[in-house]
């Protein structure tokens, strides 16, 4: 049985963190416990037996939003602390190799922030750097900077922040948690793309950026802070006329396949990865429930998909050898699931 965690944007008492179990033999998912939260848990990561949570302010209160930390003990989550941030809402976070610093993406004010950690407890804010810029999106998603993702480059030289509103990836030097933007390494994206998340290949040679507005994936060669675009490929059918918005992007542990979720087209797109060139080729798309905002890959054999618009988790089975991705009938109801995390 695999324990995993789901964050929910459910209404009123339904929002919070759901502790789940997944049986790999029967493909059955079960709810173990719900931890109700004051605000919306927008993103979660597991690091060093700790679950860190980014909160979206639920009521525009000055004491809402911020970050949370839970110790993972067997099937339980034990609250370490919540760190309020004067009403600021976060959408993504990461922790450095030393487990001493947490970096967070603030979508609503367009900033990247850093925090001190001590044994999994968020003790103090170190700094926050505000972005500048905007984009041409007609739906007004780019009227100001919106930092959607924060990560650390594989060479550990930079913290990078993906800014959907300003069409760029900002690169920061960092020391003792202090962030210093290095404009010489800023990656500017085609205006109107709306970059959302960026991940790296296991060997650190390639970066894969999913663009929420343009509904495509950009592939870059990466070396010492520099990016070279080598491919751009769509993630929904070209003939699709409805509204769609790309969401999560993940690689299998093997690095042989890459997946993207599409909200609107409501699908998971599967790509084959050429590990030598870094380029990807579309295999096919599998339809899901409504608004698959997030998914996780377990043991390179299962995809757990969070369908926010269907109030549903779904299970897909994956065979990397035959390149088969199959949607099963295994589901469980969760109110507006938006993120999945496990150790």
Secondary structure, 3 states (H helix, E strand, C coil): CEEEEEEECCCHHHCEEEEEEECCCCCCEEEEEEEECCCEEEEEEEECCEEEEEEECCCCCCCCCEEEEEEEECCEEEEEEEECCCCCCCCEEEECCCCCEEEEEECCCCEEEEEEEECCEEEEEEEEEECCCCCCCCCCCCCCCCEEEEEECCCCCCEEEEECCCCEEEEEEEECCEEEECHHHCEECCCCCCEEEEEECCCCCEEEEEECCCCEEEEEEEECCEEEEEEEEECCCCCCCCCCEEEEEEECCCCCEEEEEEECCCEEEEEEECCCCCCEEEEEEEECCCCEEEEEEECCCEEEEEEHHHCEEEEEEEECCCCEEEEEEEEEECCCEEEEECC
